[in-house]
Amino acid sequence: MLQKAYEPKEVEQKISKLWQEKHVFKAEIDENKKPYVIVIPPPNITGALHMGHGLNNTLQDTLIRFHRMNGECANWVPGTDHGGIATQNVIEKKLSKEQKLSRHDLGREKFVQTVWDWYKECGNAIYNQFEKMGWALDQSNIRFTMDEDRAKSVYASFKNLWDKKYIYRGKRMINWCVRCSTALSDIEVEHEQHAGKLWHLHYKMEDGSDGIVIATTRPETIFADAAIAVNPKDDRYKNVIGKKVQIPLTGRLIPIIADEAVETDFGTGALKITPAHDPVDYEVGQRHNLEIICVISDKGKMINLPEKYLGIDRDLCRKETVKDLDAAGLLVKEEKYNNAVSTCYRCHSAIEPYLSEQWFVKMDDLARNALKAVENDEVKFHPANWKGPLTNWLKNIQDWCISRQIWWGHRIPVWYCRHCSEKGLTFTTDKQGKEQLSKVSFEDGAKPIVSFTKPVCPHCSSHDTVQDPDVLDTWFSSALWPMSVFGWPEQTKDLKYYYPTSILVTGYEIIYLWVARMIMMGLEFEGKVPFKDVLLNGIVRDKTGKKMSKSLGNVVDPLDLTQKYGADAVRFSLLSQSVLGKDIPYGEESIIGARNFCNKIYNASRFIQMNGEGIEGPLQLPTNPKELCDRWIISRYNGAMKQAADEIKKYNMAAAADTLYHFLWGDFCDWYIELAKQRFEGEGRKEVISILINILYGTLKALHPMMPFITEEIAMSLKKYIKGHKEFLIEEDYPAFNPALEDKTAEAEMALLQGVTGQIRTIRAQFNVPPGLKIKVLLNTPDEKDLAVIRKYQNYITSMAKIETLQTGSDIAKPKQTATGVYGTATVYIPLEGLIDFDKEKARLDKELAVIENGINNRKRMLGNENFVKNAPKEQVEKAKGELEQMLLKAQQIKAAKEDLN
């Protein structure tokens, strides 16, 4: 027997421990079964559980449990990501806070070892948090992007791409984060709207006469100007093309050039060209063979410019430059200007375009193969509208900058002989007095030796070789994840059986960073796409639609919610809002309904158990029940199980959750249990208990992928009644549709009885008739078939609607002062005299209508405001529309009720 009240914390600890002890989630290759495989998007080793994990992993868990219960070999592969930049930042902060040291105080080798020591101690801690959510992950084999097997995969892929000449080292304009001191790829850069300024500066002609006014958002880079560019078709500047102007504050002369890249309607139509600090300017500079002058260092400090500004921060230099331009009479004006600022996706510092020699992967062939696979639907996206953006991105892809100037990560597997590459290598001495390779230049003669381990120089046989100082982009190893987790490049049994995987479940924000690259690498190295389907979940936002952020103070912690409401309630609340292609506005109130659902399931289960005491098991569904409600509930159960399964197969988790919720709460609890109570004594007791327990157990199985803890707990208490049960629900078969159980006639007849009962209940609620007060009802229908059903089963209506007398007929006239309800062919009349105080009821309705109409006017004003509709979050606008619709319906109902009173 279940305990009196459901205690989620106690149950979850007990069940979770059982699952892990019994290795319930361990997958074993079974050639007789179809594999169903998901590789987890590996969380960073420094990460903590957040609502994004909550949604993403609950979706995966639901699919894994569902497919295992459908007879497939379900394998959800766990793992963690080393998170290069993020982890290095975390450990650096930890060192600074606890020991007042920087990584440079430790030196590279000791710092890297410090990170490894930290990882071994607590790098998998997030999986302890995952366990609290009931996610079906086998924690006996957690892969890590930097463990030995994954390191071999990284080297094999690098070597393969190098041999094909896809990997190269070259000097190009890249994105540089001055905070993280590393290069970033184009898709690691975020673009944020920033309220900045546009400064108009005067560049005098060579002879000192009036020259050209240009507009710029970066006045601190004027010292790196190489030209002023105008559009050749711009009549304003045709006479000055080819002449020279003076750079403000320096007097250095630069030419005025013509280039079609200049937009005539931006600013003054004349642009300063700074090839070292802007990618577009760099291209213009290449076309016109302009000088490249760098005035901002990799640390964001000013270099190569007048002494006054040397060494100061770029932001301070901007302020000082503007002040000096104004003092010199060269600042024409400044105006507010909103522009997109590129920021680092990790630390959100402003990105600096930087000309640097880096490692790149040529993407042409890799992207071409991926594009073909996506266009041919070898990979299908859910929602499908993400196919278009990905194909467009693949068609316009840039080469991938894969080198990072940090210490934590996979070292570039390239070495140099100190003798043969002497001119191309630059060494510095660290704080420990050790010599470190700090810079490599192929332009100056560095000769690469690709090797996983320290090699002997193939040119001169020297043992004095040093490794490239850069590490690979974290996404390089992540791109291999669906293969490397199974031991690639070795052709292991796991790889042959489990690859390609079945589905990838991830957030849409990393479709370019990760999803596209996995497709490329899978096709390149295994000749197959790494997954057949991609489910792109939305972002869990706060209830106003804003992205959750610690700085905004709007973060909802899933562990706090599980402590308060239970993991199943958190899971179900997320799944019930998980509509394909939609973000989820989530607040704590979102979970109340799911918590109440858990309690409803538990209390109903305990009630059934109490009333089934003394009955011996096993119990089976009766084959040919006579009672209408028995035939109806079995048919409804059969249909609900099929619909839920169909929706999960289509990844419509919200629809599946809604189906099971309404069946269990509405049909089963609110209707069938209430009708079954009348038969808990006497001959029919065992039959009705058999139906209750078997349908309950089957529904628990269907709910299990979504709500594993409570369903497992209740199911364990029902085992004695269930024939052929398994130890755990995940080992059971998911409820299958049985055509023999379908009874459309019973469903139609019950729908009529429920509809009529619903009209009576609605009227009672509208007129505040006390629930315990027995009432008289007249029911009129001209349909003989409907009338026959109502008369045959009128005890259903009288008991469920608490009716004292029910008069039925085909020609009953409406009495005076009567409330009316209509369902199908049936009209319900409830005489109100003696039930309510008419004057008080009219006053109450008038007051309620006034409140509703005030709300209607407010919503109409809100939605009629163009600024609100245009600028408010989409969720807020949709909410206002929904509220208006509900209020209009409510006003209509109140007016109808007032008519009945008259």
N, C-alpha and C positions, 0 to 999 in steps of 0.2 A: 504494500500500500504506500502511495506517495505521502510525503510529509504534508502537513496542513497548508503551508504556504511555500511558494517557490522562492528559493534563495539562490540567485544566479551565481554569486561568488563561490559559494560552497560547492555547488554542482559542477561549475566549470573547472575548478581545481581538481576535483575527483575524476571527472571524465577525461580531461586532458592528460592526466597522469596515466590513466588506463590505456589511452591510445598510444602514448609513447612507449610504455612498458611492453605492450603487445606488438609493437612495430607495425601497427595497422596501416601506415601510409607507405611502407616500403614497397617499391615496385620490382617485380621480377619478370624477366623476359619470358613470355609465353607465346610460342609460335602458333598456337591454336587460337590466339586472340588478336584482334586488331589493336595496334597501339594507339593510344590517345595521349599526346605529349604537349606539355607547356613548359617552357623554360621561363623562370621568374625574371622579370626585369630586376637585375641585382641591385639591392639598396647599397648605398655607400657605407663603408665600415664605420664611419663616424655618425651615421644617421640615427635618428630616433623615430619611432612610429608616429606618423601624422595621418590626417584624414585622407590624403591622396593614396597612401598605402592602404588605408581602410577600404576605400572603394575598389582600387585596382586588384588587390589580393583577394577580396571577397568575391569579386567576379570570377577570378581564376579558380578559387576554391569551389565555388558553385559548379563550374564546368567540370572540374576534376571529379568531384563526388558524383555528379550526375552521370558522367560517362563511365565511371567505374561501376555504378549501379546498373548501367545498361550493358554490362558484360565485356567492356573493353579493358585492355591493359593500360590503366591510367597512371601516368608518371609526371608528377609536377616536380621539376628539378630546381632545388634551392641553390642559392649562391650569393656572394657579395662582390661588390666592385671596389677597387682600391681608391677610386675617386681622387686622382692625382692632385689637382690644385686645391680642391676642398679639404682633403685630408691633410695636406701639407700646411694649409692655413690653420687648421684646428690644432695640430701638434705644435706649430710655432707659437700660437697664443698660449697654449698650455705651458710650454717652456718658459715663455716670458713671464707668465703669471706666477708659476711655482718656483722657478729657479733664477729668474731675471736674466735669462740667456736667450740669444738668438741662435738660429741654425748655424750661422757662420762661426759662432763661438765653439760649437761642437765639431764643425767640419762635416763634409759630405758623408763619409763612411759611418761616422758615429750617429749622425742625424738619421740616416736611413735605418740603422740598426735600432734606434730609439722608436721609430715608427713600427718596425717589425715587432719589437717587444710589446708595444702597446696593442698591436693587432692580436698577438697570441693571447694576450690577457683578456681583452674585451672586444675584439673586432667582430665577433658574431653575436654580441649582446642583443642586437635588434631582433634576433630570432627567438629570444626568450619573450620578447614583447609580442612577436607574431603568434607565438603559441597561445597567448591569452585570448587571441581572436578566433581560435579554433581552426586555423588554416592547416590543411592536410599536407604538411611538408615533412618529409623524412629527414630529420636533422642529423642522422648518422653520417651523412656525406654531403657537407656543404662546400660547394666549389668556391674558389676565390680567384679573381682575375689575375692575381700575381703568384698563385701557387705553381709548383713545378710543371704540372701538366699544361696549365694555361700558358706558362712562359714558353714552353716548347711550341705551342700553337702559334704564339706571336712571332717567334723567330722564323718558323716555317713559312708563314704568310709573308713576312718581310722579305725573306730570301727569294721566294717565288716571284713576288712583284718586282724585286730588284733585278732578277735575271731577265724578266720580261721588259725591263726598262720602263716600268710604270712608276717606280720610285726614283726620284732625282733630287739633287740639291741645287738650289738656285737663288739668286737675289731678286726679290720681288717686294712689292708693297704689301705689307701684312697688317693685321690688327694686333696692336700691342697693348697689354694691360700694364700700366706703370705700377699698380698696386701689387699685382701677382708676379711682376717681372717676367712675363712670358708671352710668347705669341699665342694667338687664338685663331681658329678657323672662322670663316665667314658666318657659319651658322651657330657659333658660340657667342655671337654678339647680339645683344638685344637693342632694340631701337625704342627710345622713350621720348615722348613729347616733352620739351623743356621750354619754360618761359624765359627766353633769353633776350638778347638785344642785337640789333643790326646797326653797325657803326659805318657812317659815310666819311671816307677819308680823302683828303686832297693830295694828289701826286702832281707836283709841279713839273713843267717841261724842263728839258735839259738846260735851256737858257734862263730858267727861273720864272718864266711867264706862266700864266694860268694854264693848267694842264687838264687832268682827268680826275673826276670824283668816282671812287669805287665804293661798293658796299661789301662789308665782310662781317662774319660772326666771330672771326678769330684775329683780332688786331695784333696779338702777340707774335704771330707768324710773319709779320711784314718783313722782318729781317732775313727771312728765307725766300723772299720773292725773287722770281727769275724773269717775270714778264707781266705786262698787263695785256689781257686778251679781250677782244671785241668780236662781235659777229661780223663777217665780211659783208653782209647785206644791210648792216645798220648804217643808215646815211649819216647819223650823228658823228660817226668816228672815221669816215672814209679818208678824211684829209690828214689824220694823224697816224695812220697805220705805217709802220716802218720807222717812226721817230722814237725818241727816248724820253723817259721821265725819271725823276729823282724819287727814290724811296724815302718816305718821311722819316725824319730823325737821323738818317744816315747820309743822305746825299748820293748813295750808290745809284748808278744809272742802270736801267733795265729797258728793254725794247717794248714797243706796243705791237702786238701781233694780232693776226686775224685767224679765228678758228670757229668752226660751225658748232662746236660744243657749247658755246656761250648762248645763254637764253637772253634775248633782248628785253624781256619783260621782268627779269629779276633785278632788283635794286636799280642801279643806274645803267645796266646793260654793259658795264665794263667790270671785268673780274681780275683780281690779283691771282697770279699763277705761282703756286708754291709746290713744286714737284715732290719735295721730300715729306710733305705733310698732308697730302690729300690724294686719294687714288685717281680721281678724275684729272686733277692737275698733273699727276705723274704721267698719265697717258698723253696729255697735251704737251708736256715737256719732252716726251719721247718723240712725238711727231715733229717738234720744232727744234730738237737738239738743244734744249735749255740746260743751264747749269743746275745741279742738284745740291742745295745747301741745307743741312740739317741743323735746326736750332733748338730742338728739344731732345734730351737724352732719354735712354731707356728707363730712367728713374723719374721722368717728368720734370727734370730741371733744365734750365736754359743754358745753352752752349753756343759758341760761334757767333757772338753778337756783342754789341757795345758793353764795356766793362760794368756799367751801371746795373745791367740786368743779369749778369753772369751768375749762375748757380742758384738763382731764386726759382721758386715753384712756378709752373706754367700759369696757374690761376692768378698768383700775385703779379706775375709779369704782365698779364692782361690789364689788370687795374692800373699798374704803373705806366704802361704804354699809353693807355687811353688818357690818363692824366697829363702825360707829357705832350701828347698830340694836341690836346686842348690848349695847353699853355703856349704851344708853338703856332696856334691858329690854323692847324691842319685838320682838326676834327670839325667837319661840316655840321653833322648832327648825329644823334643817336635816337633810335626808336625801338619800341618793344617788338619782339619777333619770336614767334613760336616755331621752333625747329626740332627735327628729330636728332637726338643725341645718341651716339652709339656707346653702349656700356657693356662691361664684362658680365657675362651671365652668372658668375660666381660671386664677385664682390661688388658689382654694380658701379665700379669706378668708370669714368669717361675713358673710352678707348682712344689710343693715339695711333693714327695711321703711321706706319714705320717701314722704312726701306731696310730690309734685312735679308741675310742669306739663311735660308731655312730648308728643311726637308719637306718635300711635297709628293703627293701621289697623283699621277695623271689620271683623270677621271673619264676621259672620252669613251674608251672601250667598256670600262666597267659600267658606266651609266647607260650606255647604249643597250647592253644586255639586260640590265634591270628595267629599262624603259619598255623593252619588248615584252618582258614577263608581266609587267603591270598592265600594259595595254591589252595583252591577251588574256587577262584575268587568271593568270597562274597564281597570283596573289589577289585575294578579294578583300576589299576594305568594308568595314562596317562601322559607321555609315558609309555608303558608297560614294558620297560626295567628296571624300578625301582623295579619290583616285585622280581627279583633275589637277588639284594643286601639286600632287607629287609628280605627275607626269610633266607638268610645266617646269618644276624645279629640276628634274633630271635632264630636260632639254636644254636648260640654261646653266648647267652646273659649272662651278669653278674648280680648279685643282685644289686638292685638300692639303692644307698645311698641317703636317703630322708631328712636327717637333715642338717640344715645350722646354722652356729654360727653367725647369724646376728639378728637384732631386728625387722626389718620390714618384716612382713609376717604372715602367719597363725601359731600361736604357736602350738607346738606339744601338742595334747590334752591329755597329761599324767601328773598326779599329784603324789606327794609323801608326806607321813605323816612324819613330822620331827622327830616324836618319833620312828616309826617303821622302817624308812629308814635311821636313823641317820648316820650309818657308811658309807653309800654309797653316802652321800651328802656333797658337799663342798660349803661353803658360803664365800663371800667376801663383803667388805663394799665399796660402790661406793662413788663418790665425794660429794654426797649429804648426806652422812652418813647413807644411807639405806643399809640394809643387802640384798644381792642378791644371789640367787642360781647360782653358776657359773660352777659347774661340777657335773655330775651324773655318778655313776659307779654301774652297775648291778653286776659286779664281787665282789664288796665290800658290797653288800646287799641291794641296793635300790629296793624298791617294788613298781611297777607301779600301778596306779589307772587311768584307761582310763575314762575320763569324759569331756563333753563339757563345763561345768561350775564347779566352785570350789566345790569339794565334801567333805563329811565327811568321815574320814578313816573307811573303812569297817572292819578293823582288831581291832582297839582300840577305835573307835567312836570319835577320836580327830578331832577338827575343824582346827587344825594347819597344813594345807596342802599347799604345794607350787607347782607351775607349772614348768614343764621342761623348761629350758632356751632356747632351740633350737627352730627354726621355720622350717616349712616344705619347701622343695624345691619348687620354684615357679611352676615348671612343674607338681607338684602333683595336684594342683588345676586346672591347664590348661588341664590336662588329663581328667578331668570330664566335660569340657566345653560344649560338645554337649548335655549333659544331664542336667547339673546344670543351664544352661540358661533357661530351661523350668520348673525349680522348683524341680527337683529330689533331694532327694529321695521321695518326695510327688508325688503320681501318678496324676498329674494335667491334666486338659483337654489339655493344650498345649503339655505336654509330650506325651500323647496318640496320639495326632493328628500329631505333627511335628517330632516325633522321630521314626525311625532313619532319619537323615537328608539326603538330596539328594546327595550333593557333598561337598567335602572340597577342597578349592583352597589355596595352600600355596607354599612356596619355598622349593625346594628339600633339602636344607641344614638342615632343622629341621624334616626330615622324621623319624629319630630315637628319637630325643628329644621329639617330640610331637605326630606325626601321629601314630607311633607304640603304644604309651602309651594310646592314646584315643581308639584305637581298643581294647586293652587289657581291659580297664576299662568298655567300653561299653558292651563287651561280659560278663564280670564278674558280672556287676550289673543289666543289662537289658536283657542279653541273646541275644543281637543283635549287629551287627557291627554298629558303630555310623554314618556311611555314606556308600553309595554304590559305589561312585567314588571318586578318589583323583586326582585332576589336579595339577601337580607339575610344577609351572612356573620356568623359568630360572632366573638368576641374571642379573639385569641391570648394565652393566659395562660401563666404559668410552669408547670412540671411538677406543682406542688402545687395548681394551680387558682387561684392568686392573680393579680390583675391586675398586669401588668408596670409597674414604677415605679422611677425613679432613686433615690428615697428608700429603697425597700426593697432596692435593689441586685440586683434579679432580672431586669434587662433583658437580653434576648438580641439582639445586633446582627446583622441579616441580612448586612451587608457583611463582618463578621468570619467568618461561616459560609461565605459564598461564597469568601472567600480560602482557607479551610481545606478545603472540600469541593466547591466548585463551585456555580454558580447552579442548574443542573438538579437537583442533589440537594436544595437548599433548596426549590425550587419543588415537586418531586415529594413531598417529605415533608409539605409544607403541604397539597397537594391530596389526598393519600391520607388525611388526617385531616379533610378538609372535609366533614363531614356536615351536611346542612341543619338549621338550628336549634340546632346544638351549638357551644359554645366549644371551643377547642383547647388542651389542656394541653401545652405545648411545651418540651422541653429539648433540649440538644445531642445527647443519645442518640437523639432522634427521627430524626435525619438519617443515622445510620449505615447503616440498611437501604437508604435511597435512594442513598447513596454506593456501596454494594455493588452495587446494581442497575445503576448507571451503568457500573461496572467489568465487570459480567457482560455487558452489551450490547456493550461495546467489545471485550472479549476474544473473545467469540463471533464478532463481525463480523470481527475480524482472523484468527481461525482459519479461517473460511469463505474469506476472501480468499486466504490462504496455500494452501489446498487447491484453489482454483480457478485458480491460476496456469497460464497456457498455454491456457486456454479462451477463445475469442474471443466477444465479445458482438455484438449484444444477445442476451439469453437470455429465454425466455418460459416460463411454466408449461406443462408438458405437458398436453395435452387429455384424455388417457385413461390415466393411470398405472395400472400393474397391481399394484404393490407395496402391501400393506395400509397400511404406515406413511405412504406418500406420499399415498394417498387420505385417510387420517385427518388428517394435518397440514394439508392444503389445506382440508378441511372445517372443522377446528377454527379455522384462521385466518379463514376466511370468517365463521364465527359470532362469533368474538371481535371482529372489526372492527365487525360490526353491533351487538353488545351495547355496545361502548364508545361508538359514535356515539349510540345510543339513550339511554344514561345521561347523556352530555353534554347532549343536548337536554332532558333532565329536570332538569338542573343537579345531578345526582348525581355530582359530580367524584370523590369517594372511590371510588364503585363503578366508574367508568370506569377510574380508575388501577389499581384492584385487578384488573380484567379483563385489562388489558394486561400488568400485572406477572406474573400467573400464567400467561398464555399464553406470554409470551416466556421467562420463567425456567423454568417447569415443562414445558409441552408442547414448546416449540421447542428450548430449550437442553438441558434435562435428559433429554429423551426422543428428539426427532427427530434432533438432531445426533449423539447417541450411537449411534443405530441407523444413521444415514447413514454413519458412519465406515467401516462394513464394505464400503461400495460406492465408496470414493474411488479404488479401482483397478479397471480393467476397463471393460467396455462401458457399464455404467450410470452412469459418473462424471458425464458431462455432464448427464444428466437430474437426478440428485440435486443437483448444484451449481446447476442452473437453479431447482429448487424452493427450495433454501436461500436463494439471493440474492433471488429475487422475493418470497418471504414476508418475508425480513428487510427489504427495501426498503419493502414495504407496511406492515409493522409500524412502521417508523421514521416513515412518514407519519402513521400514527394517533397515535404518541407525540409527534409534533412540537409540537402545541399545548401540551403539558405540559412537554416537555423539549426546547426548540428548539436549544440549542447542540450537544449531543452527537449528536442525530439529524442535524443539518445536516452536521456534520463527517464522520460515517460515510457519509451519503448521497452526499456529494461524491466519496468514494472508490469508489463503486459505479456512477457514472453510465455508464461504458463498457459496462456490462452491461444497462442499462435502455433499452428502446425508448421514444422520445417523451418523454424526461425533460425537466423544466424546470430553470432555473438554480438556483432555490431551492425548498425544500420547501413554503413558504407559497403558492407558485404552482401546486403540484401539486393533483390532485383527491384528496380524502379517500377512503380505500378504501371502495368500495361493495359492498353485499351482492349476491352472484350466486347465485341459486337453483340454477344448474347445477353449482355447486361443492359443494353440500351432499350429504353422504354419511352418513346416519344409521347405516347398517349398519357402515361402517368405524369410526365412532365407538364403537358398541356393542361391537364385537369388540375394539377397542383398550382400551376401558374394562375389559373382563374381564381382558385380559393385564396391564394396569397394576395392577389391583386385586390380582391374585394375586402379582405381583412386589412390590407394596407390603407384603403380608403377610409375604413372605419377608424383606424388608429390615427390617421391624419386629421380627421374631423375632431376627434377627442382632443388632440394636441392643439388644434387651432382655437378651440373654444374653452381650453383649460378645464376640460371635464376630468375630475380626479380619476387616476388609474384604477382604484379599487371599486369605483362606483359602477354597478351593473346598469346597462342601458337597453333600451328597446330599439330595434332596427327593422326597417322595412327594405326588402330587396326586390327590385323589379327587373325582369329581363324578358324580352319577347322571344329569345332563342330557346327552343325547347331542350336542346342538348345541354346547353349551359345550365338551364334551370334544373335539369335532372341531376347533374353533377353536384350543384349547390345543395339540393335537397338531400341527396344521398350522403354527402359529407359535411352537412351543416354543423355537426358537432366540432369539426376542425375550426370553423369560423367562430362559433360561440365560445369555445375554450380559449382560442388565441386572441380574440378581441374583447373578451370579458363581457359577453352579451347575456342579458337576462332572457329576452325573447327575440326570435328571428322569424319574421313573417315574410314568406317568399311568394312570388306570383308573377304573372305575365302582364297584368293590367292594373297594378297598384297605383293609385293616384298620390301625388305629393301632398302631404298634409301642410297646414300653415305653420309658420315659424319653424321651418325644418332645414337642417344643414344637408347639403347634397354632395355626393361623390360619385364619380363615374369610372368604371373600369371595363373596357371592351363593350359588350352588349349590356352589362349590368349597371343599374343605377341604385345607389345606396341612399336611403332617406333616414335621417336620425332626428326625431322630434326633440326640440331643445327645451320645450316648456317643462319646468321643474328641475332642469339640469343646471341652468345658469341664471344669473341676474342680468336681464337684457340690457338695462341701462348701464350697469357697470361694464358689461362686455363691450357695448358700443363705445363707451368712453376709453376703455383699454385699447380697442382696435384703432380709434382715432389717434390716440397718443403714439401708438406703435407706428402707424402710418406716417405721422408727422416726422418722426425720427428717420424712418426709411427714406422719405422724400427729401429730407435735408441731406442725407448721405448721397442720394442720387444726384442732387444739384452740385454737391461738392465734387463728385467724380466727373461729372460732365464738364465742369469748369476746368478741372485738372487736365482732362484729355483734350479739351478744346484749346489748351495753351500750347502753341507750337514749340516753345522753348522746352517745356517739360517733355513732350513726345520726342523731340529731337535729341535732347541732352541727357535725360535721365537714363539709368541703367535699363536695359531691355526688360529685365525681370520685373522691375518696378512698374513699368508701363503695362505689361501683361497682367500684373496683379490688379492694377486699377481697373482694367477692362473686365476682368473676371468678377471683381466686386460689384461693378455697375450692373453686369448681367444678372447676378444673384439678387441684387436689390430690386431691380425691375420686376423679376419674377415674384419676389416676396410681396411687393406692393400690389401686384395683380392678385395674389392669393388673399391678401387682407381685404381688398375691395370686394372680391367674391364673397368672402365671409360676411361682410357688412350687408351685402345684398340678401344673403340667407336670413339675417336677423330681421330684415324688413318684410 
